[in-house]
């Protein structure tokens, strides 16, 4: 690369010489694998390039469709993965919504459950007290003999 050789870019009037250019490889289908010199400031300011070879090599022509096919397959896989991710996000949002509804329904039934448990507790206390009173009555009636218990005989 000679520093004396200069090329003028067609887009901005930027003066490129071979010292400012780097060797690149084309990935387009028509020129796949073909080597060229391109400016270091390729995309933003300068579109200068110069082909190193005259034609695309036979290997580049043979591999271009394979590479583009593989790229298309990868792109399709990426789109499928993105769709699966979006579906997973949608299912997650539905699950959160169901959880929210279930919690709200649970909050509504919670007072009813508390009332039912309170009633069960009261019935247990009443049953315990009634049996305790009955037991105390029989103990005191037998100890003090205040009541005569008569046995009934069947004829």
N, C-alpha and C positions, 0 to 999 in steps of 0.2 A: 504494500500500500504506500503509495507515494503521497507525501504531504503537499506536493506542488499541484496535484490534480484537484481541480475543484469542479463541482456540479451545482447548478442552481436549481433549487426546488421550484416546482411549478405553482405551488399553492400560496406561499407567503413571501417569496423573494428571499427566503433564508438561504444563506450560502453554505452548502455542505461540501466538505472534502472527505476524502476516504478516511481521515483520522477521526471524523465525527460519526462515521458509519460503522455499523456492526453487521456481521454476517447473520442472516436469518434464514428460516425455512418456510416456504409457503405451505399452507394447509388447505388451500382451495382445491376443489375437485379438478379443475382444468390444469392447475400447475402444482399438484401435490408433490411434495418432496423436492421441488425445485429451489435451489439456493439463490439468494440475492443479498445485496448490500442495502441496508436501510438506515436512515438517520437515527441517532440516539433519541431525538425528540420526535419520534415517529407519529404518535397519535395526536398530541395536542397542537403542535405547531407545524411540523414538516412532514410531507407525504413523499419525500424523495426516496426512490429506490432504483437499483440497477441490477439486472439479472447477471449472475455469475456464469451460468451455462445457457446454451441456446435453446434447449428443449427440456421437457420433463424427462427424466430418465425412465427406462422401461420398468424398473422396479417401482418407481413412484406411481406410474400409471397403473401397475398391477395392484399395488396395495391401497391406492386411494379409495376404491369402492369398499374394500374390507374395513378400512379405518372408519369411513363414514357410516357403514352399516353398524359397526360396533358402537360408534358414537350415538347413533339413533337408538340402538338397543339400551345403552346406558341412560339416555335421555328419557326413554319410555319407562325404564325402571325407576328413575327419579320421580317422574310424574306419578307412577303407581304408588311409590312410597309416600309422596306428598298427599295423595288422595287417602291412603290408609291412615296417615297421621291426622288428616282433617276429620275422617270418620271417627277415629279414636277420640279426638277432642269433642266431637258432637256427642258420642256415647258418654263421655265423662260428664259433659254438661247435663245430659239427661239424668244421669245417676245422681248428680248433685241436686237437681230439681226434685227428683223422687225423694231423696233424703230430706230435703227441706219440707216437702209436703208431709212426709211421714212424721217428722218431728212436730210439725204444726198439729197434725191429727193426734199425736201422742200427748201434746200439751192440752188438747181439748178433753181427752179421755182421762187425763191424770186426776182431775178433781173427782170424777165419778169413781175412780179406783180408790182414792183416798176415803171417800164416803163409805164405800162398800167395806173397806178394811176396818173403818171405825165401827160400823155396825157389827161386824164379826167379833171385834174385841168386846163390845158391849154385851153381846149374847153370851160370850164365854164367861165374862165376869158375872152376869146374871145367873148362868147355870151353876157356876162354882158356888156363889152365895146361896142359891136355893138348896143345893145338896149339903152345904155346910149347915144351914139352919135345920134341915131335916135330920141330919146326923146328930146335931146337938139336942134336938127334941127327943129323939129316941134314947140317947144316953141319959138325959136327965129324967125321962119318964121311967126308965128301968131302975135307976139308982134310987130315986126318991119314992117310987111306987105310987105315984099320985093317981094313976089311972089303972083301973083293973082291966086287964085284957082277958076277955073270955074267949075260950076256944069254941069254935063251932064244930059240932059233930054232925056228920051227915048220917041220916037214918039208914 
